Amino acid sequence: MNLEKAYKWYKSNSNKSKQNRYRQLEKLIEEIKDEFDFKKIICIETGASQSKNDGAVGLFFAKLCELNGGEFHSVENDENIIKLSKIMYKKHNLKVKHYLQDSVEFLENTKVIPNLIHLDSWDLNLLNPFPSALHGWREFIAIEDKMPIGSVIIIDDNFFKGTWVNWVLNYIEGKSMDDQEYKKIDIEYPIIGKGSMVYHFVEGGKSNWKKLSKDIIGSNQKITYIKIK
């Protein structure tokens, strides 16, 4: 499936300061390498990757699709972000189909049948995490029935109980991270993040999905699910 090859390319073309992205992808590769079995990858990214300064993990998924003769689709509701995203992908000669649309609306109505999804829209705010979690849930239920058995869904930005986070308050562009204002937040629920409602749904045991990822304490985590029926 060329996971390692795509990852090696991503590392050579990404911001080397974003070490957490490397750890996330290394973990993801271990989780899906023996489970995901599609020769042609049809991937949808919600929330367009736009800048290497944010990690631009979409570059990994786009390259993975290219290496497997697949398709990469990116949906975003902010026109300015799409413009930046197009520039970034074009710079790396990666073919991406961009959509300017609300991600839930897109997933509800798309004719694209994905076997790989990366849900990463609606920025998480740990001071008010519910809107992001609800949006992640709405994305999940909009697309899950369309995906074939063996498909994988990855949801970004989750923190597990026992983690504490120095959360930036009112981020100021141009200031170094050392000069930003922070608030320490202790994660006291089992999970807080974009995938928290999906997490509880699957943990209930009555879904068509199985969790592949481990609940790791201490840092921002992607959670990963495979469709089993």
N, C-alpha and C positions, 0 to 999 in steps of 0.2 A: 504493500500500500504506500510505500515511499514516505512513511512518517518521519523516519530519521533523516532522510534526505531533505525533506521540506524544512525540518527543524534546523538542520545545519545551515541551510540557505537563509532562514529567518535570522539566525544568530549573526550571520555575516552582514546582514542588511538592516539591523535594528539598532536601537539606542542601547549601548552597552551598559548604561547606568540602570536600566530597568531589569534588575536581576530577578525580581519577583515574577516577571513574565516568563523568564526562562524556567524557573522552578515550576510554575503552573503548567507549562507545556510539557516539561519532562514528566511530570506526574500524569498528565492527560495521556501521553503516548503509552505509558506503562498500563494505564487503565483500559485503553481501547485496542491495543495492538493485536491481542488474541481474540477480540470480540467482534470488532467491526470488519465486515467481510464483503464490502462492495468494491468491485473493480473500477466502476465509474462513480466518482463522488459528485453528488449534486448538493451543494452547500448553500445555505442562506445565513447571512449575518444580519442581525437587527442592531441598529445603532452603528453607523458607519465608522470604521477606523479612518482616522484623518491625519494623525501625526505620530511620528516616532517618539515624541516626547511623552505620549500617553501609552506607549508600548506597541500600538499598532498590530495587535495580534491577528487582525484580519489578513495581514501579509502572509502569515503562516498558512491560514486556511485557503487563501487564493492560490498560493504556490502548490499546496497539496492537491487542489483540484486540477491545476495545470499538469502536474506530474502524473495524474491518473486519468487524463483525458476527460475531465469533468467540467462542471459549470459552477461559477461562483456568483451569487446574487447578493446584493447589499441594499438594504432599505433604511432610509433615514428621513425624518420629517423636517430637517433644517437645510435649506438650500445652500447656505454658506458652508456648512460642513460637507455637503456633497461635493461642492466645488473643490475643497481642499482634498477630499478623499480621491476624487478623480485624478488630481495632480499627482498624489502619492502613488497610486497604483500604476498610472501611466509611466512614471519615472522608472518603475521596475518592470515595465512591459508585461504587466499582468492583465488578463482579460477579465473585466468585471461588468456585470449588468447592474446599473444603478437605478433605484426607484425613489422618487420623492413622494413619500406617503407615510401615513401613520402605520406603524408596524403591525398592529393588531388587525387593522383593516386590510392590509396587504396579505397577511397570512390567512385571513378568513376567505379571501377571494382569489388567491393566486392559483394558477394552473401549473406552477412549478411543483413537482413532487420531490421534496428533498429527502435524502437519507442521512444528512448531517446538518445540524442546526447549532448556531452559536447565538444565544440570546444575550444581548448586551446593551439594550436601549433603556432609556429613562434612568438618569444618573441616580445612584443610591445616595441618600442623605441619612446618615445614622442618627441625626436629631429628629427625623421624621421618616422612618423607613417604609411605612405602609404603602404609600403610593407606588413606589418602585416594585415592591413585592406583588401588589395587585396587578400591575402592568405585566410583570413577568408571568403571572398566572394566566392572564388573558391571552398573552402570546402563546403559551403552552396549549391551552384548550382550543385555540384557533387552528393549530397545525397538527396536533398529535394524531388525530384520526386519519390524516392524509398520508402519513409516513409509513413505509413498509416495515415489516418485522425485521429486526436487526439494525434499524436506524438508531442513531445516537443524537441526543440533545445535551448540549453543554450550556450551563447558565453561569454567568460571571458574577463577581462581587458578592461574596457571602462570608459571614464570620460566625464561628461556632462558639458555644458557651465556654467560658474560661479565657477567651481572648480579650485583650484590652487594646484600644485604638486611640492614638493621638489624632483626633479628627480636626481638620483645618476649618476654621470659622471664617466665612467671608473671604475666600481666596482672593488675593490681590495680584494681578498680572504684573510680572516684572520683578516682584520681590523674591528673594531666595526662600527656600523652604524653612531655613533657620529663622527668618524674620516674619513668618506667618504667625497668626494667632491660633492656638490649639485649645481643644478641650478633651480631656481624657474620658473615654467612654468604655465602660465595662460591659461586655456581652453577657447578659444574664439569662437570656432565653436559649433554647436548644440551638436555634439558628436565626440570624437576622441577615437579610439580603434580598437580592432580586429573585432568588429561587426558593425563598422560605415557604411559600404556600405550596409550590410543587413538591418540595421536600416532604412536608407533612402529608400531602396526598399520597405519595408513593409509599411512605412509611406505614400508612394505614393498611397496606397489603391488598387493596382491591383494584389497583390500576393495571395497565398493560405494560408497565415499565419496571425495570430493576436498576437500582443504584449501583454504579461501578466505582464511584469515587469513595474515598475514605473521609471521615469527618476529622479534619486536622485543625488543631487549636494553634493560634498564634499569629495567623496572617490571613490576608484576603485569599479566598479559595474559589475555584470553579467547581461546580458540582456536575456530575455526568451521569446520564441515564441511557439505558439501551431498551428498545422496545422488544418485548418477549412474546407478545401475543396480540 
